[in-house]
């Protein structure tokens, strides 16, 4: 049984679709790896989101977001409500892009 419930923001679906469309144009196997690693991140968030470090990006509120890096260049940004055992996944971003454009 999972320890935390993960709530995924609706914008994450759009972000994932954009990323997968981009990756698919380059490599179908890479798109599959992206999908598999994203699924693994979700599993890890359910089990123990506290294993991931805080995100220190200066464009984000201090000490609010944690990050999970996956598929080499992508970052899942999330908040943890430890009292209610809920993880709020707010964004999946390409780390190669400017952080000024985060949609959070």
Phi and psi restraints in degrees (range 20) as a CNS / XPLOR table:
assign (resid 1 and name C) (resid 2 and name N)
       (resid 2 and name CA) (resid 2 and name C) 1.0 -71.5 20.0 2
assign (resid 2 and name N) (resid 2 and name CA)
       (resid 2 and name C) (resid 3 and name N) 1.0 147.9 20.0 2
assign (resid 2 and name C) (resid 3 and name N)
       (resid 3 and name CA) (resid 3 and name C) 1.0 -85.4 20.0 2
assign (resid 3 and name N) (resid 3 and name CA)
       (resid 3 and name C) (resid 4 and name N) 1.0 -28.0 20.0 2
assign (resid 3 and name C) (resid 4 and name N)
       (resid 4 and name CA) (resid 4 and name C) 1.0 -126.9 20.0 2
assign (resid 4 and name N) (resid 4 and name CA)
       (resid 4 and name C) (resid 5 and name N) 1.0 150.4 20.0 2
assign (resid 4 and name C) (resid 5 and name N)
       (resid 5 and name CA) (resid 5 and name C) 1.0 -97.8 20.0 2
assign (resid 5 and name N) (resid 5 and name CA)
       (resid 5 and name C) (resid 6 and name N) 1.0 132.8 20.0 2
assign (resid 5 and name C) (resid 6 and name N)
       (resid 6 and name CA) (resid 6 and name C) 1.0 -103.9 20.0 2
assign (resid 6 and name N) (resid 6 and name CA)
       (resid 6 and name C) (resid 7 and name N) 1.0 124.0 20.0 2
assign (resid 6 and name C) (resid 7 and name N)
       (resid 7 and name CA) (resid 7 and name C) 1.0 -109.4 20.0 2
assign (resid 7 and name N) (resid 7 and name CA)
       (resid 7 and name C) (resid 8 and name N) 1.0 121.3 20.0 2
assign (resid 7 and name C) (resid 8 and name N)
       (resid 8 and name CA) (resid 8 and name C) 1.0 -100.6 20.0 2
assign (resid 8 and name N) (resid 8 and name CA)
       (resid 8 and name C) (resid 9 and name N) 1.0 124.1 20.0 2
assign (resid 8 and name C) (resid 9 and name N)
       (resid 9 and name CA) (resid 9 and name C) 1.0 -63.5 20.0 2
assign (resid 9 and name N) (resid 9 and name CA)
       (resid 9 and name C) (resid 10 and name N) 1.0 147.2 20.0 2
assign (resid 9 and name C) (resid 10 and name N)
       (resid 10 and name CA) (resid 10 and name C) 1.0 -61.4 20.0 2
assign (resid 10 and name N) (resid 10 and name CA)
       (resid 10 and name C) (resid 11 and name N) 1.0 -31.2 20.0 2
assign (resid 10 and name C) (resid 11 and name N)
       (resid 11 and name CA) (resid 11 and name C) 1.0 -64.9 20.0 2
assign (resid 11 and name N) (resid 11 and name CA)
       (resid 11 and name C) (resid 12 and name N) 1.0 -24.3 20.0 2
assign (resid 11 and name C) (resid 12 and name N)
       (resid 12 and name CA) (resid 12 and name C) 1.0 -62.9 20.0 2
assign (resid 12 and name N) (resid 12 and name CA)
       (resid 12 and name C) (resid 13 and name N) 1.0 -37.5 20.0 2
assign (resid 12 and name C) (resid 13 and name N)
       (resid 13 and name CA) (resid 13 and name C) 1.0 -58.0 20.0 2
assign (resid 13 and name N) (resid 13 and name CA)
       (resid 13 and name C) (resid 14 and name N) 1.0 -45.2 20.0 2
assign (resid 13 and name C) (resid 14 and name N)
       (resid 14 and name CA) (resid 14 and name C) 1.0 -64.5 20.0 2
assign (resid 14 and name N) (resid 14 and name CA)
       (resid 14 and name C) (resid 15 and name N) 1.0 -42.2 20.0 2
assign (resid 14 and name C) (resid 15 and name N)
       (resid 15 and name CA) (resid 15 and name C) 1.0 -63.4 20.0 2
assign (resid 15 and name N) (resid 15 and name CA)
       (resid 15 and name C) (resid 16 and name N) 1.0 -43.5 20.0 2
assign (resid 15 and name C) (resid 16 and name N)
       (resid 16 and name CA) (resid 16 and name C) 1.0 -63.7 20.0 2
assign (resid 16 and name N) (resid 16 and name CA)
       (resid 16 and name C) (resid 17 and name N) 1.0 -43.2 20.0 2
assign (resid 16 and name C) (resid 17 and name N)
       (resid 17 and name CA) (resid 17 and name C) 1.0 -60.0 20.0 2
assign (resid 17 and name N) (resid 17 and name CA)
       (resid 17 and name C) (resid 18 and name N) 1.0 -43.9 20.0 2
assign (resid 17 and name C) (resid 18 and name N)
       (resid 18 and name CA) (resid 18 and name C) 1.0 -60.5 20.0 2
assign (resid 18 and name N) (resid 18 and name CA)
       (resid 18 and name C) (resid 19 and name N) 1.0 -45.8 20.0 2
assign (resid 18 and name C) (resid 19 and name N)
       (resid 19 and name CA) (resid 19 and name C) 1.0 -65.3 20.0 2
assign (resid 19 and name N) (resid 19 and name CA)
       (resid 19 and name C) (resid 20 and name N) 1.0 -44.6 20.0 2
assign (resid 19 and name C) (resid 20 and name N)
       (resid 20 and name CA) (resid 20 and name C) 1.0 -65.9 20.0 2
assign (resid 20 and name N) (resid 20 and name CA)
       (resid 20 and name C) (resid 21 and name N) 1.0 -39.3 20.0 2
assign (resid 20 and name C) (resid 21 and name N)
       (resid 21 and name CA) (resid 21 and name C) 1.0 -60.1 20.0 2
assign (resid 21 and name N) (resid 21 and name CA)
       (resid 21 and name C) (resid 22 and name N) 1.0 -43.1 20.0 2
assign (resid 21 and name C) (resid 22 and name N)
       (resid 22 and name CA) (resid 22 and name C) 1.0 -63.4 20.0 2
assign (resid 22 and name N) (resid 22 and name CA)
       (resid 22 and name C) (resid 23 and name N) 1.0 -49.9 20.0 2
assign (resid 22 and name C) (resid 23 and name N)
       (resid 23 and name CA) (resid 23 and name C) 1.0 -63.6 20.0 2
assign (resid 23 and name N) (resid 23 and name CA)
       (resid 23 and name C) (resid 24 and name N) 1.0 -39.5 20.0 2
assign (resid 23 and name C) (resid 24 and name N)
       (resid 24 and name CA) (resid 24 and name C) 1.0 -61.3 20.0 2
assign (resid 24 and name N) (resid 24 and name CA)
       (resid 24 and name C) (resid 25 and name N) 1.0 -34.7 20.0 2
assign (resid 24 and name C) (resid 25 and name N)
       (resid 25 and name CA) (resid 25 and name C) 1.0 -64.2 20.0 2
assign (resid 25 and name N) (resid 25 and name CA)
       (resid 25 and name C) (resid 26 and name N) 1.0 -26.4 20.0 2
assign (resid 25 and name C) (resid 26 and name N)
       (resid 26 and name CA) (resid 26 and name C) 1.0 -91.7 20.0 2
assign (resid 26 and name N) (resid 26 and name CA)
       (resid 26 and name C) (resid 27 and name N) 1.0 -46.2 20.0 2
assign (resid 26 and name C) (resid 27 and name N)
       (resid 27 and name CA) (resid 27 and name C) 1.0 -162.5 20.0 2
assign (resid 27 and name N) (resid 27 and name CA)
       (resid 27 and name C) (resid 28 and name N) 1.0 121.3 20.0 2
assign (resid 27 and name C) (resid 28 and name N)
       (resid 28 and name CA) (resid 28 and name C) 1.0 -63.0 20.0 2
assign (resid 28 and name N) (resid 28 and name CA)
       (resid 28 and name C) (resid 29 and name N) 1.0 -45.4 20.0 2
assign (resid 28 and name C) (resid 29 and name N)
       (resid 29 and name CA) (resid 29 and name C) 1.0 -59.4 20.0 2
assign (resid 29 and name N) (resid 29 and name CA)
       (resid 29 and name C) (resid 30 and name N) 1.0 -37.2 20.0 2
assign (resid 29 and name C) (resid 30 and name N)
       (resid 30 and name CA) (resid 30 and name C) 1.0 -66.2 20.0 2
assign (resid 30 and name N) (resid 30 and name CA)
       (resid 30 and name C) (resid 31 and name N) 1.0 -37.4 20.0 2
assign (resid 30 and name C) (resid 31 and name N)
       (resid 31 and name CA) (resid 31 and name C) 1.0 -64.6 20.0 2
assign (resid 31 and name N) (resid 31 and name CA)
       (resid 31 and name C) (resid 32 and name N) 1.0 -37.9 20.0 2
assign (resid 31 and name C) (resid 32 and name N)
       (resid 32 and name CA) (resid 32 and name C) 1.0 -66.6 20.0 2
assign (resid 32 and name N) (resid 32 and name CA)
       (resid 32 and name C) (resid 33 and name N) 1.0 -40.6 20.0 2
assign (resid 32 and name C) (resid 33 and name N)
       (resid 33 and name CA) (resid 33 and name C) 1.0 -63.3 20.0 2
assign (resid 33 and name N) (resid 33 and name CA)
       (resid 33 and name C) (resid 34 and name N) 1.0 -41.2 20.0 2
assign (resid 33 and name C) (resid 34 and name N)
       (resid 34 and name CA) (resid 34 and name C) 1.0 -57.4 20.0 2
assign (resid 34 and name N) (resid 34 and name CA)
       (resid 34 and name C) (resid 35 and name N) 1.0 -49.4 20.0 2
assign (resid 34 and name C) (resid 35 and name N)
       (resid 35 and name CA) (resid 35 and name C) 1.0 -59.1 20.0 2
assign (resid 35 and name N) (resid 35 and name CA)
       (resid 35 and name C) (resid 36 and name N) 1.0 -46.1 20.0 2
assign (resid 35 and name C) (resid 36 and name N)
       (resid 36 and name CA) (resid 36 and name C) 1.0 -65.6 20.0 2
assign (resid 36 and name N) (resid 36 and name CA)
       (resid 36 and name C) (resid 37 and name N) 1.0 -42.0 20.0 2
assign (resid 36 and name C) (resid 37 and name N)
       (resid 37 and name CA) (resid 37 and name C) 1.0 -69.9 20.0 2
assign (resid 37 and name N) (resid 37 and name CA)
       (resid 37 and name C) (resid 38 and name N) 1.0 -35.7 20.0 2
assign (resid 37 and name C) (resid 38 and name N)
       (resid 38 and name CA) (resid 38 and name C) 1.0 -62.8 20.0 2
assign (resid 38 and name N) (resid 38 and name CA)
       (resid 38 and name C) (resid 39 and name N) 1.0 -43.0 20.0 2
assign (resid 38 and name C) (resid 39 and name N)
       (resid 39 and name CA) (resid 39 and name C) 1.0 -60.9 20.0 2
assign (resid 39 and name N) (resid 39 and name CA)
       (resid 39 and name C) (resid 40 and name N) 1.0 -39.2 20.0 2
assign (resid 39 and name C) (resid 40 and name N)
       (resid 40 and name CA) (resid 40 and name C) 1.0 -64.2 20.0 2
assign (resid 40 and name N) (resid 40 and name CA)
       (resid 40 and name C) (resid 41 and name N) 1.0 -39.3 20.0 2
assign (resid 40 and name C) (resid 41 and name N)
       (resid 41 and name CA) (resid 41 and name C) 1.0 -61.6 20.0 2
assign (resid 41 and name N) (resid 41 and name CA)
       (resid 41 and name C) (resid 42 and name N) 1.0 -43.9 20.0 2
assign (resid 41 and name C) (resid 42 and name N)
       (resid 42 and name CA) (resid 42 and name C) 1.0 -60.1 20.0 2
assign (resid 42 and name N) (resid 42 and name CA)
       (resid 42 and name C) (resid 43 and name N) 1.0 -42.8 20.0 2
assign (resid 42 and name C) (resid 43 and name N)
       (resid 43 and name CA) (resid 43 and name C) 1.0 -61.2 20.0 2
assign (resid 43 and name N) (resid 43 and name CA)
       (resid 43 and name C) (resid 44 and name N) 1.0 -44.2 20.0 2
assign (resid 43 and name C) (resid 44 and name N)
       (resid 44 and name CA) (resid 44 and name C) 1.0 -64.8 20.0 2
assign (resid 44 and name N) (resid 44 and name CA)
       (resid 44 and name C) (resid 45 and name N) 1.0 -36.7 20.0 2
assign (resid 44 and name C) (resid 45 and name N)
       (resid 45 and name CA) (resid 45 and name C) 1.0 -65.2 20.0 2
assign (resid 45 and name N) (resid 45 and name CA)
       (resid 45 and name C) (resid 46 and name N) 1.0 -37.4 20.0 2
assign (resid 45 and name C) (resid 46 and name N)
       (resid 46 and name CA) (resid 46 and name C) 1.0 -66.2 20.0 2
assign (resid 46 and name N) (resid 46 and name CA)
       (resid 46 and name C) (resid 47 and name N) 1.0 -38.6 20.0 2
assign (resid 46 and name C) (resid 47 and name N)
       (resid 47 and name CA) (resid 47 and name C) 1.0 -78.0 20.0 2
assign (resid 47 and name N) (resid 47 and name CA)
       (resid 47 and name C) (resid 48 and name N) 1.0 -50.8 20.0 2
assign (resid 47 and name C) (resid 48 and name N)
       (resid 48 and name CA) (resid 48 and name C) 1.0 -160.5 20.0 2
assign (resid 48 and name N) (resid 48 and name CA)
       (resid 48 and name C) (resid 49 and name N) 1.0 84.5 20.0 2
assign (resid 48 and name C) (resid 49 and name N)
       (resid 49 and name CA) (resid 49 and name C) 1.0 -67.7 20.0 2
assign (resid 49 and name N) (resid 49 and name CA)
       (resid 49 and name C) (resid 50 and name N) 1.0 -18.3 20.0 2
assign (resid 49 and name C) (resid 50 and name N)
       (resid 50 and name CA) (resid 50 and name C) 1.0 -72.7 20.0 2
assign (resid 50 and name N) (resid 50 and name CA)
       (resid 50 and name C) (resid 51 and name N) 1.0 -7.6 20.0 2
assign (resid 50 and name C) (resid 51 and name N)
       (resid 51 and name CA) (resid 51 and name C) 1.0 -72.4 20.0 2
assign (resid 51 and name N) (resid 51 and name CA)
       (resid 51 and name C) (resid 52 and name N) 1.0 -15.3 20.0 2
assign (resid 51 and name C) (resid 52 and name N)
       (resid 52 and name CA) (resid 52 and name C) 1.0 -95.4 20.0 2
assign (resid 52 and name N) (resid 52 and name CA)
       (resid 52 and name C) (resid 53 and name N) 1.0 144.1 20.0 2
assign (resid 52 and name C) (resid 53 and name N)
       (resid 53 and name CA) (resid 53 and name C) 1.0 -76.2 20.0 2
assign (resid 53 and name N) (resid 53 and name CA)
       (resid 53 and name C) (resid 54 and name N) 1.0 161.8 20.0 2
assign (resid 53 and name C) (resid 54 and name N)
       (resid 54 and name CA) (resid 54 and name C) 1.0 -67.7 20.0 2
assign (resid 54 and name N) (resid 54 and name CA)
       (resid 54 and name C) (resid 55 and name N) 1.0 150.1 20.0 2
assign (resid 54 and name C) (resid 55 and name N)
       (resid 55 and name CA) (resid 55 and name C) 1.0 -90.1 20.0 2
assign (resid 55 and name N) (resid 55 and name CA)
       (resid 55 and name C) (resid 56 and name N) 1.0 130.2 20.0 2
assign (resid 55 and name C) (resid 56 and name N)
       (resid 56 and name CA) (resid 56 and name C) 1.0 -102.7 20.0 2
assign (resid 56 and name N) (resid 56 and name CA)
       (resid 56 and name C) (resid 57 and name N) 1.0 16.5 20.0 2
assign (resid 56 and name C) (resid 57 and name N)
       (resid 57 and name CA) (resid 57 and name C) 1.0 -59.3 20.0 2
assign (resid 57 and name N) (resid 57 and name CA)
       (resid 57 and name C) (resid 58 and name N) 1.0 127.0 20.0 2
assign (resid 57 and name C) (resid 58 and name N)
       (resid 58 and name CA) (resid 58 and name C) 1.0 -66.7 20.0 2
assign (resid 58 and name N) (resid 58 and name CA)
       (resid 58 and name C) (resid 59 and name N) 1.0 -14.2 20.0 2
assign (resid 58 and name C) (resid 59 and name N)
       (resid 59 and name CA) (resid 59 and name C) 1.0 -86.6 20.0 2
assign (resid 59 and name N) (resid 59 and name CA)
       (resid 59 and name C) (resid 60 and name N) 1.0 -2.3 20.0 2
assign (resid 59 and name C) (resid 60 and name N)
       (resid 60 and name CA) (resid 60 and name C) 1.0 -111.4 20.0 2
assign (resid 60 and name N) (resid 60 and name CA)
       (resid 60 and name C) (resid 61 and name N) 1.0 154.0 20.0 2
assign (resid 60 and name C) (resid 61 and name N)
       (resid 61 and name CA) (resid 61 and name C) 1.0 -58.2 20.0 2
assign (resid 61 and name N) (resid 61 and name CA)
       (resid 61 and name C) (resid 62 and name N) 1.0 137.5 20.0 2
assign (resid 61 and name C) (resid 62 and name N)
       (resid 62 and name CA) (resid 62 and name C) 1.0 -65.3 20.0 2
assign (resid 62 and name N) (resid 62 and name CA)
       (resid 62 and name C) (resid 63 and name N) 1.0 135.3 20.0 2
assign (resid 62 and name C) (resid 63 and name N)
       (resid 63 and name CA) (resid 63 and name C) 1.0 58.3 20.0 2
assign (resid 63 and name N) (resid 63 and name CA)
       (resid 63 and name C) (resid 64 and name N) 1.0 28.0 20.0 2
assign (resid 63 and name C) (resid 64 and name N)
       (resid 64 and name CA) (resid 64 and name C) 1.0 -108.4 20.0 2
assign (resid 64 and name N) (resid 64 and name CA)
       (resid 64 and name C) (resid 65 and name N) 1.0 -43.5 20.0 2
assign (resid 64 and name C) (resid 65 and name N)
       (resid 65 and name CA) (resid 65 and name C) 1.0 -101.2 20.0 2
assign (resid 65 and name N) (resid 65 and name CA)
       (resid 65 and name C) (resid 66 and name N) 1.0 145.9 20.0 2
assign (resid 65 and name C) (resid 66 and name N)
       (resid 66 and name CA) (resid 66 and name C) 1.0 -110.2 20.0 2
assign (resid 66 and name N) (resid 66 and name CA)
       (resid 66 and name C) (resid 67 and name N) 1.0 163.9 20.0 2
assign (resid 66 and name C) (resid 67 and name N)
       (resid 67 and name CA) (resid 67 and name C) 1.0 -133.3 20.0 2
assign (resid 67 and name N) (resid 67 and name CA)
       (resid 67 and name C) (resid 68 and name N) 1.0 146.8 20.0 2
assign (resid 67 and name C) (resid 68 and name N)
       (resid 68 and name CA) (resid 68 and name C) 1.0 -127.6 20.0 2
assign (resid 68 and name N) (resid 68 and name CA)
       (resid 68 and name C) (resid 69 and name N) 1.0 115.7 20.0 2
assign (resid 68 and name C) (resid 69 and name N)
       (resid 69 and name CA) (resid 69 and name C) 1.0 -86.6 20.0 2
assign (resid 69 and name N) (resid 69 and name CA)
       (resid 69 and name C) (resid 70 and name N) 1.0 135.7 20.0 2
assign (resid 69 and name C) (resid 70 and name N)
       (resid 70 and name CA) (resid 70 and name C) 1.0 -150.4 20.0 2
assign (resid 70 and name N) (resid 70 and name CA)
       (resid 70 and name C) (resid 71 and name N) 1.0 163.0 20.0 2
assign (resid 70 and name C) (resid 71 and name N)
       (resid 71 and name CA) (resid 71 and name C) 1.0 48.0 20.0 2
assign (resid 71 and name N) (resid 71 and name CA)
       (resid 71 and name C) (resid 72 and name N) 1.0 42.1 20.0 2
assign (resid 71 and name C) (resid 72 and name N)
       (resid 72 and name CA) (resid 72 and name C) 1.0 69.3 20.0 2
assign (resid 72 and name N) (resid 72 and name CA)
       (resid 72 and name C) (resid 73 and name N) 1.0 -49.5 20.0 2
assign (resid 72 and name C) (resid 73 and name N)
       (resid 73 and name CA) (resid 73 and name C) 1.0 -120.8 20.0 2
assign (resid 73 and name N) (resid 73 and name CA)
       (resid 73 and name C) (resid 74 and name N) 1.0 6.5 20.0 2
assign (resid 73 and name C) (resid 74 and name N)
       (resid 74 and name CA) (resid 74 and name C) 1.0 -112.9 20.0 2
assign (resid 74 and name N) (resid 74 and name CA)
       (resid 74 and name C) (resid 75 and name N) 1.0 149.5 20.0 2
assign (resid 74 and name C) (resid 75 and name N)
       (resid 75 and name CA) (resid 75 and name C) 1.0 -132.1 20.0 2
assign (resid 75 and name N) (resid 75 and name CA)
       (resid 75 and name C) (resid 76 and name N) 1.0 128.5 20.0 2
assign (resid 75 and name C) (resid 76 and name N)
       (resid 76 and name CA) (resid 76 and name C) 1.0 -95.2 20.0 2
assign (resid 76 and name N) (resid 76 and name CA)
       (resid 76 and name C) (resid 77 and name N) 1.0 126.1 20.0 2
assign (resid 76 and name C) (resid 77 and name N)
       (resid 77 and name CA) (resid 77 and name C) 1.0 -106.7 20.0 2
assign (resid 77 and name N) (resid 77 and name CA)
       (resid 77 and name C) (resid 78 and name N) 1.0 130.2 20.0 2
assign (resid 77 and name C) (resid 78 and name N)
       (resid 78 and name CA) (resid 78 and name C) 1.0 -150.2 20.0 2
assign (resid 78 and name N) (resid 78 and name CA)
       (resid 78 and name C) (resid 79 and name N) 1.0 158.8 20.0 2
assign (resid 78 and name C) (resid 79 and name N)
       (resid 79 and name CA) (resid 79 and name C) 1.0 -112.2 20.0 2
assign (resid 79 and name N) (resid 79 and name CA)
       (resid 79 and name C) (resid 80 and name N) 1.0 151.9 20.0 2
assign (resid 79 and name C) (resid 80 and name N)
       (resid 80 and name CA) (resid 80 and name C) 1.0 -120.4 20.0 2
assign (resid 80 and name N) (resid 80 and name CA)
       (resid 80 and name C) (resid 81 and name N) 1.0 126.0 20.0 2
assign (resid 80 and name C) (resid 81 and name N)
       (resid 81 and name CA) (resid 81 and name C) 1.0 -102.9 20.0 2
assign (resid 81 and name N) (resid 81 and name CA)
       (resid 81 and name C) (resid 82 and name N) 1.0 93.7 20.0 2
assign (resid 81 and name C) (resid 82 and name N)
       (resid 82 and name CA) (resid 82 and name C) 1.0 -68.6 20.0 2
assign (resid 82 and name N) (resid 82 and name CA)
       (resid 82 and name C) (resid 83 and name N) 1.0 -31.1 20.0 2
assign (resid 82 and name C) (resid 83 and name N)
       (resid 83 and name CA) (resid 83 and name C) 1.0 -63.3 20.0 2
assign (resid 83 and name N) (resid 83 and name CA)
       (resid 83 and name C) (resid 84 and name N) 1.0 -41.6 20.0 2
assign (resid 83 and name C) (resid 84 and name N)
       (resid 84 and name CA) (resid 84 and name C) 1.0 -100.7 20.0 2
assign (resid 84 and name N) (resid 84 and name CA)
       (resid 84 and name C) (resid 85 and name N) 1.0 0.4 20.0 2
assign (resid 84 and name C) (resid 85 and name N)
       (resid 85 and name CA) (resid 85 and name C) 1.0 55.9 20.0 2
assign (resid 85 and name N) (resid 85 and name CA)
       (resid 85 and name C) (resid 86 and name N) 1.0 52.5 20.0 2
assign (resid 85 and name C) (resid 86 and name N)
       (resid 86 and name CA) (resid 86 and name C) 1.0 -125.9 20.0 2
assign (resid 86 and name N) (resid 86 and name CA)
       (resid 86 and name C) (resid 87 and name N) 1.0 138.5 20.0 2
assign (resid 86 and name C) (resid 87 and name N)
       (resid 87 and name CA) (resid 87 and name C) 1.0 -112.7 20.0 2
assign (resid 87 and name N) (resid 87 and name CA)
       (resid 87 and name C) (resid 88 and name N) 1.0 129.7 20.0 2
assign (resid 87 and name C) (resid 88 and name N)
       (resid 88 and name CA) (resid 88 and name C) 1.0 -105.9 20.0 2
assign (resid 88 and name N) (resid 88 and name CA)
       (resid 88 and name C) (resid 89 and name N) 1.0 104.9 20.0 2
assign (resid 88 and name C) (resid 89 and name N)
       (resid 89 and name CA) (resid 89 and name C) 1.0 -83.7 20.0 2
assign (resid 89 and name N) (resid 89 and name CA)
       (resid 89 and name C) (resid 90 and name N) 1.0 111.9 20.0 2
assign (resid 89 and name C) (resid 90 and name N)
       (resid 90 and name CA) (resid 90 and name C) 1.0 -100.8 20.0 2
assign (resid 90 and name N) (resid 90 and name CA)
       (resid 90 and name C) (resid 91 and name N) 1.0 -22.3 20.0 2
assign (resid 90 and name C) (resid 91 and name N)
       (resid 91 and name CA) (resid 91 and name C) 1.0 -163.1 20.0 2
assign (resid 91 and name N) (resid 91 and name CA)
       (resid 91 and name C) (resid 92 and name N) 1.0 151.0 20.0 2
assign (resid 91 and name C) (resid 92 and name N)
       (resid 92 and name CA) (resid 92 and name C) 1.0 -126.9 20.0 2
assign (resid 92 and name N) (resid 92 and name CA)
       (resid 92 and name C) (resid 93 and name N) 1.0 117.7 20.0 2
assign (resid 92 and name C) (resid 93 and name N)
       (resid 93 and name CA) (resid 93 and name C) 1.0 -126.0 20.0 2
assign (resid 93 and name N) (resid 93 and name CA)
       (resid 93 and name C) (resid 94 and name N) 1.0 154.5 20.0 2
assign (resid 93 and name C) (resid 94 and name N)
       (resid 94 and name CA) (resid 94 and name C) 1.0 -85.6 20.0 2
assign (resid 94 and name N) (resid 94 and name CA)
       (resid 94 and name C) (resid 95 and name N) 1.0 117.6 20.0 2
assign (resid 94 and name C) (resid 95 and name N)
       (resid 95 and name CA) (resid 95 and name C) 1.0 -66.9 20.0 2
assign (resid 95 and name N) (resid 95 and name CA)
       (resid 95 and name C) (resid 96 and name N) 1.0 -12.1 20.0 2
assign (resid 95 and name C) (resid 96 and name N)
       (resid 96 and name CA) (resid 96 and name C) 1.0 -82.1 20.0 2
assign (resid 96 and name N) (resid 96 and name CA)
       (resid 96 and name C) (resid 97 and name N) 1.0 -9.0 20.0 2
assign (resid 96 and name C) (resid 97 and name N)
       (resid 97 and name CA) (resid 97 and name C) 1.0 -92.8 20.0 2
assign (resid 97 and name N) (resid 97 and name CA)
       (resid 97 and name C) (resid 98 and name N) 1.0 161.7 20.0 2
assign (resid 97 and name C) (resid 98 and name N)
       (resid 98 and name CA) (resid 98 and name C) 1.0 -63.6 20.0 2
assign (resid 98 and name N) (resid 98 and name CA)
       (resid 98 and name C) (resid 99 and name N) 1.0 137.6 20.0 2
assign (resid 98 and name C) (resid 99 and name N)
       (resid 99 and name CA) (resid 99 and name C) 1.0 -74.0 20.0 2
assign (resid 99 and name N) (resid 99 and name CA)
       (resid 99 and name C) (resid 100 and name N) 1.0 -11.6 20.0 2
assign (resid 99 and name C) (resid 100 and name N)
       (resid 100 and name CA) (resid 100 and name C) 1.0 -65.3 20.0 2
assign (resid 100 and name N) (resid 100 and name CA)
       (resid 100 and name C) (resid 101 and name N) 1.0 -21.8 20.0 2
assign (resid 100 and name C) (resid 101 and name N)
       (resid 101 and name CA) (resid 101 and name C) 1.0 -97.6 20.0 2
assign (resid 101 and name N) (resid 101 and name CA)
       (resid 101 and name C) (resid 102 and name N) 1.0 10.2 20.0 2
assign (resid 101 and name C) (resid 102 and name N)
       (resid 102 and name CA) (resid 102 and name C) 1.0 -58.9 20.0 2
assign (resid 102 and name N) (resid 102 and name CA)
       (resid 102 and name C) (resid 103 and name N) 1.0 133.0 20.0 2
assign (resid 102 and name C) (resid 103 and name N)
       (resid 103 and name CA) (resid 103 and name C) 1.0 -100.7 20.0 2
assign (resid 103 and name N) (resid 103 and name CA)
       (resid 103 and name C) (resid 104 and name N) 1.0 90.7 20.0 2
